[in-house]
Amino acid sequence: MKCVKCSGEDVTVGFMQAGGRTAKHGTGFGGKTNNAARGITAVSTFGMSNLVWKKSKGTEKTKFNNQKVALCQSCGHDWVVR
């Protein structure tokens, strides 16, 4: 592969993260029931049950977008390879 700027032959190709997106999902019916039962138990035990019984939280999933990028070692020019 040749550099588009200086026509040098010393070019390295690598992947770079271009961006990402996080998708959040709720707790659902079972998680809300768990949190309600946890609250009722916490009232009757004066909050001591909250030391052991943790709150149900939703889940998150992150997906990253990668781009193939070439970098000329001679002049330092970089560009996106398609």
C-alpha positions in Angstrom: 0.0 0.0 0.0 1.3 3.5 -0.8 0.7 6.7 1.0 -1.7 9.0 -0.8 0.3 12.1 0.2 4.0 11.3 -0.2 3.8 7.9 -2.1 5.9 6.2 0.6 5.8 2.4 1.0 6.1 2.3 4.8 2.4 2.3 5.8 0.8 0.5 8.8 -2.9 -0.3 9.0 -4.8 -0.6 12.3 -8.2 -0.4 13.8 -9.4 2.7 15.8 -12.6 3.2 17.8 -14.7 5.8 16.0 -17.6 5.9 18.5 -19.9 3.9 20.7 -23.5 3.5 21.7 -24.9 2.3 25.1 -28.2 0.6 25.2 -30.0 0.5 28.6 -32.6 -2.1 29.6 -34.9 -1.8 32.6 -35.4 -4.1 35.6 -38.7 -5.6 34.3 -41.5 -6.9 36.4 -39.4 -9.3 38.5 -36.9 -6.5 39.4 -39.7 -4.1 40.4 -41.3 -6.8 42.6 -37.9 -7.5 44.2 -37.4 -3.8 44.9 -40.8 -3.4 46.4 -40.3 -6.5 48.7 -36.9 -5.0 49.6 -38.5 -1.7 50.6 -41.1 -3.4 52.8 -38.5 -5.6 54.5 -36.3 -2.5 55.1 -39.1 -0.7 56.9 -39.8 -3.7 59.2 -36.1 -4.2 60.0 -35.3 -0.5 60.3 -33.0 -0.6 57.3 -30.7 -3.4 58.4 -31.8 -5.7 55.6 -30.4 -3.2 53.0 -26.9 -4.1 54.2 -27.3 -7.5 52.6 -30.2 -7.3 50.1 -29.1 -5.1 47.1 -31.4 -3.1 44.8 -32.1 -4.6 41.3 -30.7 -2.4 38.6 -31.1 -2.5 34.8 -28.4 -3.8 32.5 -26.3 -1.8 30.0 -24.7 -3.0 26.8 -22.1 -0.9 24.9 -21.3 -1.5 21.2 -18.3 0.2 19.6 -17.8 1.2 16.0 -14.3 0.5 14.6 -12.6 2.0 11.6 -9.6 0.7 9.6 -7.0 3.5 9.5 -3.7 3.6 7.6 -0.8 5.6 8.9 2.3 6.6 6.8 5.5 6.1 8.8 7.4 8.6 6.6 5.2 11.7 6.7 2.7 10.9 9.4 -0.4 11.3 7.2 -3.4 9.1 8.2 -6.5 8.2 6.3 -9.5 5.8 6.6 -9.2 2.7 4.5 -12.4 1.4 2.9 
